[in-house]
């Protein structure tokens, strides 16, 4: 039997309600029922902290970025602030 693919939070790896990001459909947090945001670099995130964590994890692996980087690049930070401005 083939296991159905499910959406996963890119920050904390929690299973979400919905299909994987690449299928282009929304995902929802199973605990709150709220629709999950999409990270600047793609993939679903279930919270503010997961959004920042996912972006930092990826940016730390990019050429020209420091592996100890603790702040987001300007474009990623603008996207983060735009999405979470209501809740900051």
C-alpha positions as CSV (number, residue, x, y, z in Angstrom):
1,X,0.0,0.0,0.0
2,X,1.3,3.5,-0.9
3,X,1.5,5.9,1.9
4,X,-0.2,9.3,1.2
5,X,2.2,12.2,1.1
6,X,1.3,15.0,3.6
7,X,2.5,18.5,4.0
8,X,5.3,19.2,6.5
9,X,6.4,22.4,8.3
10,X,9.8,23.4,6.9
11,X,10.8,24.8,10.3
12,X,9.8,22.1,12.8
13,X,9.0,19.2,10.5
14,X,5.5,18.8,12.0
15,X,3.0,17.0,9.8
16,X,0.4,19.3,8.6
17,X,-3.1,18.7,7.2
18,X,-2.9,18.9,3.4
19,X,-0.7,17.8,0.5
20,X,3.0,18.6,0.0
21,X,4.0,22.1,-1.0
22,X,5.0,21.1,-4.5
23,X,1.4,20.1,-5.3
24,X,0.3,23.8,-5.0
25,X,-2.5,23.4,-2.5
26,X,-2.8,25.0,0.9
27,X,-1.9,23.2,4.2
28,X,-3.3,23.7,7.6
29,X,-2.0,23.4,11.1
30,X,-3.7,20.3,12.6
31,X,-3.7,21.8,16.1
32,X,-5.1,25.3,15.3
33,X,-6.9,24.7,12.0
34,X,-5.2,27.8,10.6
35,X,-3.9,28.0,7.1
36,X,-0.1,27.7,7.0
37,X,2.1,30.5,5.5
38,X,4.6,29.8,2.8
39,X,8.3,30.4,3.6
40,X,10.2,33.0,1.4
41,X,12.3,30.1,0.0
42,X,9.2,27.8,-0.5
43,X,7.6,25.2,1.7
44,X,5.0,25.5,4.4
45,X,5.6,27.0,7.9
46,X,3.3,26.6,10.8
47,X,4.5,29.6,12.9
48,X,6.6,32.8,13.0
49,X,9.5,31.0,14.6
50,X,9.4,28.2,12.1
51,X,9.4,30.7,9.2
52,X,12.5,32.4,10.5
53,X,14.2,29.1,11.4
54,X,13.6,27.7,7.9
55,X,14.9,30.8,6.1
56,X,18.0,30.9,8.4
57,X,18.8,27.2,7.9
58,X,18.7,27.6,4.1
59,X,20.6,30.9,4.0
60,X,23.4,29.5,6.2
61,X,24.1,27.0,3.4
62,X,24.2,29.6,0.6
63,X,27.4,30.8,-0.9
64,X,28.3,34.2,0.5
65,X,26.4,33.6,3.8
66,X,28.0,32.9,7.1
67,X,27.2,29.5,8.6
68,X,26.8,31.3,12.0
69,X,24.4,33.9,10.5
70,X,21.7,34.9,13.0
71,X,19.7,37.5,10.9
72,X,17.9,37.1,7.7
73,X,18.9,38.7,4.4
74,X,17.1,41.9,3.5
75,X,14.7,40.2,1.0
76,X,13.8,37.4,3.3
77,X,13.4,39.8,6.3
78,X,11.0,42.1,4.3
79,X,8.9,39.0,3.4
80,X,8.9,37.8,7.0
81,X,7.9,41.3,8.3
82,X,5.2,41.6,5.6
83,X,3.6,38.2,6.5
84,X,3.9,38.5,10.3
85,X,3.4,42.2,10.8
86,X,-0.1,41.7,12.3
87,X,1.3,39.3,14.9
88,X,4.6,40.9,15.8
